[in-house]
């Protein structure tokens, strides 16, 4: 979990300014659901996305 939070902060949060809490929540949701789970390759999953890994399991 710590590794995920580090990745989230580095790739999404640092360098950004959110005007509202809702704007930040939507950005985190989009990051996780659209990018992290469906596009980003994970070395622990043999360089597959979590979505692709689940489909092959």
C-alpha positions, 0 to 999 in steps of 0.5 A: 500500500505504501508503494501505491500511495508513493506512486499516486503522489508522485504521478498525480498529486505533486505539482498540482493545485486543486481548487476544491476537495471534490476536484481532488477526489475526482482526479484521484478517482480518474487516476485509479480507475482509468490510468492505474488499473487499465493502462499502467503496467505493473512489474509485479504482474509481469508488466501487465495492467491489473485489468489484463492480469485479472482477465488472464487469471 
